[in-house]
Amino acid sequence: MTRTAVAVLIFTLVATPVAAQQSSVAAQPAPDLRQAARALRFDTAAAPDGAGSMTARRAPKMSGAKRGVLTALAGFGGFFAGGYLGAAIEGDRCNCDDPGLVGALIGMPVGAASAAIVTWFLTGRD
């Protein structure tokens, strides 16, 4: 596992071009901000359907059913992610028949609960 991670890291660093040291882009003059500010129009009469109005439009509220389904799916995914992460953290320290089982059993409910709670709050209503 660590050899693979080190190999991927080395190949990524070697294969990535360093764009900061390449000067292929010519410097362009900065636009004049005063002229740009004068050209702005804030009247809504010229815009169709009030598209130029300064009021912010809110996204439509998410229904309770959609929010519940998304939370359940996140909990389901968090269950498996937590089990995988818990087993990976525990590793093969015990030299037993089932290495990583205790870590997986601890990580499964923790991952499910944390993913569901975070999803519930992120999809919350304003």
Secondary structure by P-SEA (a helix, b strand, c coil): caaaaaaaaaaaaaacccccccccccccccccaaaaaaacccccccccccccccbbbbcccccaaaaaaaaaaaaaaaaaaaaaaaaaaacccccccccaaaaaaaaaaaaaaaaaaaaaaaaccc
